[in-house]
Amino acid sequence: MTDSQVTPSFRLAYVPGVTPTKWVRIWNERRPEMPLTLVAVSPGEAFELLRGGGADAGFVRLPVDRTDLSAIPLYTETTVVVIPKDHVIAAVDEVTVEDLADEIVLHPLDDTLPWESLPGKSANERPATTADAVELVAAGVGVLAVPQSLARLHHRKDLTYRPLTQAPESRVALSWPEDATTDLVEDFIGIVRGRTVNSSRGRTQTPAASAADQSKRKSPDKGGARGKQTGQTGKAGKPGKTGGKNAKTGTTGKSARSGSGGASKGGGKRGKPRGRRP
């Protein structure tokens, strides 16, 4: 591999609302030799950044063009409506799309919700960004439907939000160029999917794992050695015990039993078998 092909760091893009902190922390623990660089990108620019090699992978919002990009859906966000704190909607815990029929619903150009038809009344023009739309909500121009993470990202003290039912939802996914599924990308996929170090797909086992396997393979041999030692002790012990008992009679084996009658009676004659009547 030439120097031009070596990646100095793993570049991870992410769109607004996504917080990659947890995954970055795990990456730094597992791959301290490979720095991870975060690249903040707008939803509209994320896919072109991946295609152009500006990032190795990225957290994006679906849908994803699967022609040249791979994607793993991760989670679905709750849709909320952002309103002023003194708005009448703030008095309820949940809002439906029908409740917005008389409201001006702002529709920024970077909106990621897959609306079939926007609820409420349309504004005279579309704000350029979600941040601009939030400013208009604060000014009392209208209300805004967004994924909950964006409502938190653009939080203001004079604004609040409520869950919006019957509305489309935004789905977050991990995406990367299909023809650039490198080992680094595979490692990050494993982290996102919650795989352990030893279960990462396509990765070589760690020395600790190999040592554990060798220990397991050696354990039957140790058991067999103990079994042989036990067997030898048993064989040696039994003759010793037998010899000790027969020492009282001075004989061993069957001859001691057959001659015991004469020795005890002192007559030298073979006595009748015990337990039989004459």
Salt bridges, closest charged atoms under 4 A:
GLU29 OE2 - ARG25 NH1 3.30
GLU33 OE2 - ARG31 NE 2.52
GLU48 OE2 - ARG51 NH1 3.21
ASP56 OD2 - ARG11 NE 3.31
ASP65 OD2 - ARG51 NH2 3.67
ASP68 OD2 - ARG51 NE 2.85
GLU77 OE2 - ARG61 NH1 2.81
GLU103 OE1 - HIS87 NE2 3.28
ASP111 OD2 - HIS107 NE2 3.19
GLU135 OE1 - ARG156 NH1 3.09
ASP158 OD2 - ARG156 NH2 2.95
ASP183 OD2 - ARG203 NH1 3.84
ASP187 OD2 - ARG31 NH1 2.38
ASP187 OD1 - ARG203 NE 3.05
